[in-house]
Amino acid sequence: MAVWVRFVVITFVILVATIAAPNARAAPFAYITNNFSQNVSVIDTATNTTIATIPVGLNPRGVAVTPDGSKVFVANLSSDNVSVIDTATNSVSATIPVGSVPYGVAVTPDGTKVYVGNANSNTVSVIDVATNTVTATVTVGTSPRGIAVLPSGSRVYVANFDSDSVSVIDVATNTVIDTIAAPLLEPFGVAVTPDGTKLYVTNSGTNSMSVFNTATNSVATTLTVGTSPLGVALTPDGSKAYVANYISASASVIDISTDLVIGSVAVGSYPVGVSVSPNGSEVYIANSISNNVSVVSTATDTVGAVVGVGASPYAFGQFIGPAAAAPSIPTLQEAAVAAMAFLLALIGVLMMRRRRLSAS
């Protein structure tokens, strides 16, 4: 067999194998704000290891990832600004001045706006994601903490710690259209069910969590949880809620269908932030004194891993991004057609070369 023929055959086999080979799907990443380290730890949730550390502003606490996973917004409490992290490079791409003592952060489902609660200004800064600029400032209650957005993107809920209330913001007009009060006491964390029908608010002052009907903004029930509940997060299927109990060093597990506490998981010391993986299999809880993150299996409600991070992790907000979209993988037939087209062109070039050599 001629050398060039053998070359063509080998090249064809390699091309088919390469083009048709499946590409690995990237796992989601967790972005943990470290209050005392002034940085963000990046956890690869596939391996539960810290793979990067990103310097940000002073005393970062609140955090939120855009729906497409391209940006992370970090509220720097003592810098009065928000760091914007480019997840492709794990570096800060912009710094946005906001109000005094920014705390909670949330991104709208369409990824166009970020809402930041300013605890000392008693306001919420509205950031345009495309331009990284503040486009509106909304006056809310006293000392705003947690922020959540309806899945429809029409309303934002802000927990006002010192006002014992929740402000309801109309996203279209960026105005407060309602204020929810009783039975709240020192409300801290907020979360909305995936179907948008229920609002969960932790009451750090009464060791409880109140459940509200979002259609009427009226209380449906109040549950007793652990001591000083702060962060709360729901599974993507809307079956469970997890509440970080700061003093109890535990996470309460709530059945969403019955709004009953069905379990408690021992975690690290002084847990604050809670976030659930996109597939709902694991809950990540930031332990501010243990300097680590507890990884809880939602199937068994037990801790399966503990990941070391920076000093005093808060990670208050939705700190886990989506899984990276898997690249389009061609079928074997498609790969063969592409490879054959390339080889036919290659054969044509080689034959022309032989003719030229024969003629000379």
N, C-alpha and C positions, 0 to 999 in steps of 0.2 A: 504493500500500500504506500502510495506517495506520501511524503512527509506532510505536505500541505493538506492532504485529505485527512490524515490522522489528526492534524491540528484542528480542522473544522469539526470533526466528530467530538473530540474532547471538549472544545469550546461550547458546542451545542449542549452537551450533558451538563456542564457547569452552569450555563445560563439558565437552563430549565430549573435546576435545583435551587439556584440563588433567587430567581424571581418568584418561585412558588413557595419558598420557605416562609413559614409564619413568623410574624414579628411579635415580640413580647409586648404585652399591655402594661403600661406604666401604672404603678400603684399610686393612690392618693398620698399627699404629703400633709403633715400636721405642722402648723406654725405656732410655736409656743412663745408667748411674750414673757420675758424674764424681768421682773420688776426691779431687782437689785443689780442684775448684770448689765442692764441697759442694752439688751440684745434679744434676738429671736432665734430659738433653736428650731431647726427643720428636721422633722422625724419622717423617715421613710416607713410608711405603715405596712409595707410588705415584709420588712425585716425587723421593724420596731427598733431601729437604731437611729441615733442622731447623725445626720450626714453633713450638716452645715450650721454655721452660726453667723447671724447677720447683725452688725451693730446698727442700732436705731437711736431714738432720742432718750430722754431721761424718764425713768420709771414707766416703761410701757406696760399697759394693762389690757385695754380693749383691743380686739382683733377681729377682722372679717376678711374672708376670701371671696373674690368675685365668682359668679356662677361658672365662668369658663376656666377658672383656675389661673388666669394670667397675672392677676395682681392680688396683693395682700395689703390691707389698710390697717395700720397700727396706731393706736391712740397713745401718745406720749404724755402722761399725766403732768409731769413737771416741766415739760418743754412747751406746753400749750400749742402743740402741733401734731400732725399726722404724717407718719412715714409711709410712703408707697413703695412696696417691694415688687420688683419684677421677678416673677418666679422662674423665668427662663435662665436668669443669671444669678438669682439669689443675692441681689444687691438692691440698695435703695435708689430708685429712679427719680423720686421727687419728695419734697417736704412741703406740707401745706399748713399754713397758720390757721388755727381755729380759735375757739373761745378759751376761757380759763379752766384749767384742769379737765381736759377731755378724758372720758372714761369708756362708756359703751359705744360700740360701732356695729352697724348693720348695712348690708348692701341690698338694694332692690333686686327682685328675681330676674329682671331684664338686664341687670348689670350696669345700668346707666347712672345710678345715684348712690351715694353713701351718706348715711345719717350718723352724726357723731354727737353724743350727749356731753355737754360741758358742765361739769358738776358745780363749779363756782360761779359761772355766768348764768346758770339756770336757763340755758338755751340749747338748741340743737342746730349744729352747722350742717348744711346740705351741700355736698360736694358733687360736682359734675365729673364723672369718671373719665370722660374723653379729654377734658382739659386740665384736670387736677386743680380746679379752682372752686372756692366757695361761692355758690350762686344764691343762697338764701340763708337766713338765720331765723329760727322759730323760737319764740319764748314759750317755755313749758313750766313745769313745777319746780320745786326747790331740790337741788342736788340730784339731777338725773343720772341714772345708772344704766340698767340694761335696756336694749332696744331690739325690737322684732318687727318684721314686715309681713303683712298678709301675703300668702302665695300669689294672690291676684295682683299684688303690687300697688293696691289702691290706698292702703292705710299703713301707718307706722305707729307702733305702741312704745311708749317711753315710760319706764318706771321711775317715779320721783321719790327718792329715798326719804327726804325730810318733809315732803308734803303728804306722805302716805296716800299717794294717788298714782294713776297712770294717765298720761296725756295721749289722746288719739289724734294723730295728724293726718289730714287729707293730703296725699302725695301730689295730686293735681294742682292744688293751690298752696301747698306748704303752710297751712293754717291749722290750728287746733280746733277740732270740731266737737270734741267731747272730753270730759275728764271723769275717770272712774275712781271712786273713793272707797267707801266701806266694802269689805272688812279689812282693808289693807293696813299693814303697819310695817314701816321700813321696807317697802318693796325693793327688790334688788334685781333678780333675773326674770326675763320674760321669754316665752316661746309660744308659737302658734302651731296648731296641728296642720298636717299636710293638706287637709281638705278645707282649712281656713275657718272651721266652725267654732273652735275653742281657743281661748287664750289662757296660758298658765303663768301665774305670777308668784314668785317666792316671797314670803314675808319673813325677813330675817329677824324681825322683832318679836314674832309670835311662834316661831318654829313651825310654820305651816306653809301651805301653798294653796292659793285661791284659783278656782277655775271659773272662767267667764264665758258666756255666750257672746260671740262676736257680732251676731245679728242685732242684739239688744244692748250689748255692753253691761249686762246684768250678771251678778254672781250666781253660779249654779251650785257650787259646793266649795268647801274648804277642807283640806286634808292636813292631818298632823304628820310632819316628817321629822327629820333630825334637828339638832340644835344649830341655829343660825344658818339656814339654807341660803345659798347664793346663786350659783349658776344652775341652769336647767336646759335640757336638750331632749328632743323627741326623735325616735327612730323614723326613718323615711317612710315606713309603711303605716305609721301612726298607731302602732300597737302599744308602745311603752314610752314612758318619760323617765329620765334620770335626773336626780337633784343632788348637787354637791352640798353636803352639810359641813360647814366650816369648822365648827367646834367639835362635832361628833366624829370627825375623821371618817365619814362614811358617805355612801350614795344611796338614797332612797329610790326604789324601783316602783313605778306606778303603772297599773293597767289602765290604759286610756279608755277602753270600752266601759269600764265600771267606775273609773276614777277612785280606785282603792289602792293603797300601798300593799304590794305583794312581796316585797323583800327589801333587804338592806345589805349593801356590800361594803366591807371594810376596805378603806383605801389608805392613802398616805395622810400626813399631818396637814391640816388646814386647807382642804381642797376648795378651789374657787371655780375655775372654768370647766365646762363640760361640752363635748362635741361628739357626734356620732359619725362613723365612717359612712360613705355614700351607699354602700351595700347593706348597711344596717347590722353588720355582724359584730362590730366592736364599738365600745364607748371609751373615749379618752378623757381622763380626768386629771387636771393639773393640780398638784399638791404643793402649796406655796411655801411650806416650811421644810418638807422632805426633799425639795429640789428635784422632784421627779414627776413622772406621769404614769398613772395606773391605767392599764389597758384591760377593760372588762369585756368578757364575752357576753353578748346579749342572749345567746342560747342557754347558757348556764348561770349567768349573773355571778360569775367568779372572775377574779383577777388572773389573767393569763400571762401578763408580762408587766415589768416595771422599767421605764426608760428614764435614764438620768438626763437632766437638762441643765439650764443655768440656775442662778440664784433667785429664789422666790418667784417661781412661775405662776402667773395669773391666768393667762390665756382666756380672758373673759369674752366670749362670743363664739361665732361659728368659725373655728380655726382650722378645720380640715377642708381642703379643696377637693374638687371632683377628680375621678380617675381620668387620666389622659386618654383621649380617644384613640382607639386602636387604628393603625394605618390600614387602608384598604388592601386586602390580600388577594391577589389574582388567583384564579383557579389554575390547575395544572394545564388545562387546555389553553387558557389565555396565555399562560407563560410559554407554552410550546409554540404558539403562533407568533408571539413577540420574538422569541429566540430564532425561529425559522426565518422570519423577515430579516433579522440582522445577519444571519448566516448566508442567506441568498445574496445579500448585498456584498458580504465579504467574499463569497465565491466569485461573484462577478469581477471584483477588484483583482483577485488573484489570477483569474483567467486572462484578463486584459494584460496583466503583468507578464504572464507566460508568453502571450502572443508577441509582445514587444521584445522580449528576450530572444524569441525564436527568429524574429525578423532582423535582429541585429547581428 
